[in-house]
Amino acid sequence: MSPSISSASLTGVPERSLSAEITPDGPYSLRSSIGVLQCGTHDPSFHWHDDAAWIAFHTEEGAVTLRLQHIGGLNSAIVRARAWGPGAAVALESVPALVGMDDNWDTFDNPEFHSTLPDLAVKGRYLNPGLRLPSTGRVLDTLARVTLEQKVTGIEAKRAWRYLLHRHGDPAPEAGHAAPSHLRLPPTAQQWRAIPSWEWHKAGVDSKRSATILEAARRAPALERLAAVPSDAELRRKLLTVPGIGPWTVAETVQRTHGCPDSISVGDYHLAAYVGAALTGRRTDDAGMLTLLKPWAGQRQRLVRMLYASGFRKPTFGPRLAPSDHRHR
C-alpha cells in the first residue's frame, strides 16, 4: 500500500497541534485495523471518543496525544490524524504504519493462494476487506502490556494495565476540550523501573511478571532499536534473550509492533483449541495447531485473524482460566 500524504497536509493548527490526512489504497477500516492495540475498553492510553481513536505514547522527541479519525466510507476512506505535544511531528510520520497502511495483503488475496483458504477464512476476509495489521514500532510499551497478560485472565491483565498507568504514567499532552480527560501515557523505562514492589502487588502483578517488565525496561534502548529490524527469526531470537520472555509473548508483541503476518501465539490458553475447532470441528493442542496452519506458512496470523473475523466461536465446554488475586498473598 502506498498512502499519500500531501506536503500541505502537515500544518500547524490551533492548540499547538500538527495534522495530516492519509489516503489508503483500496478498502480500509480504522476501527477494525487498530482495535487490537487497545488494552480493554478502559485503556488509559487508548480511547474511542467522538468516533475517533485517541492514543497517548512517547516518541524519541517527547510525549504525544494522537487523534485518528476515519472519514468517508469503506472504499473512500481518509484517515485524518492530529497530534499534540513535543512528539507530534514524529508521531505523524509513524501514522501510516500505525494504522496498517504499510500492511500488504497481496499474497493473501492472490487468487491462487486465496483458493486454498478454509471457508471460514474466506468468509472473514469477505466481511472485513478493510482490516489491516498495524505496526506501532513501540517495543517496550507492547512488551510490558503483553507481559501483564502472561498466564492470567484478560480481566486481570486489563486491570493491572489501568492501575499502573493511572498511578505511574504521566497525563497525556493537552489536546483541547474535545480530548478525553483521563488519557495517560504508558510509563517510560525509567518510570517502570521506579515502581516499588508494593505497587506491583496492588496491581495484582506477581513477582515473575514484574521482574520481566523491569528487565525489559532496563534494556529499553536496545529493545526500541528492534523496531527497525524486520519481523523474522532474528528479531524473535533477540526478544527471547530477555528473561521471562517466551514464544507466546514474542508472538503477541511482534503482531502489534511489526504487523507480523505470520506470528502465532503458541502457548495461548484458548488459541489452539479455537483453531482446531474452526478448521476441523475438533479441539487440538499447539502441535496440532501448527500442523493445521502449515499450508499457509507466512500468512498464518492473517488466517487466524480472518477466522475470528468470520464470527466463528468454538463451543465453550471444559474449565475456564479463573482470575487469581495476588494482592492478598
Secondary structure, DSSP 8 states (H G I E B T S, - for coil): ---B--GGGSEEETTTEEEEEEB-SS---HHHHHGGG--STT-TTEEEETTEEEEEEEETTEEEEEEEEEES-TTS-EEEEEEESTTHHHHHHHHHHHTTTT---HHHHSHHHHTTS-HHHHHHHHH-TT--------HHHHHHHHHHTTTS-HHHHHHHHHHHHHHHS-B-----TTS-TT-B----HHHHHT--HHHHHHTT--HHHHHHHHHHHHTHHHHHHGGGS-SSHHHHHHHTTSTT--HHHHHHHHHHHS--SS---TT-TTHHHHHHHHHHSS---HHHHHHHHGGGTTSHHHHHHHHHHTT------S-------GGG-
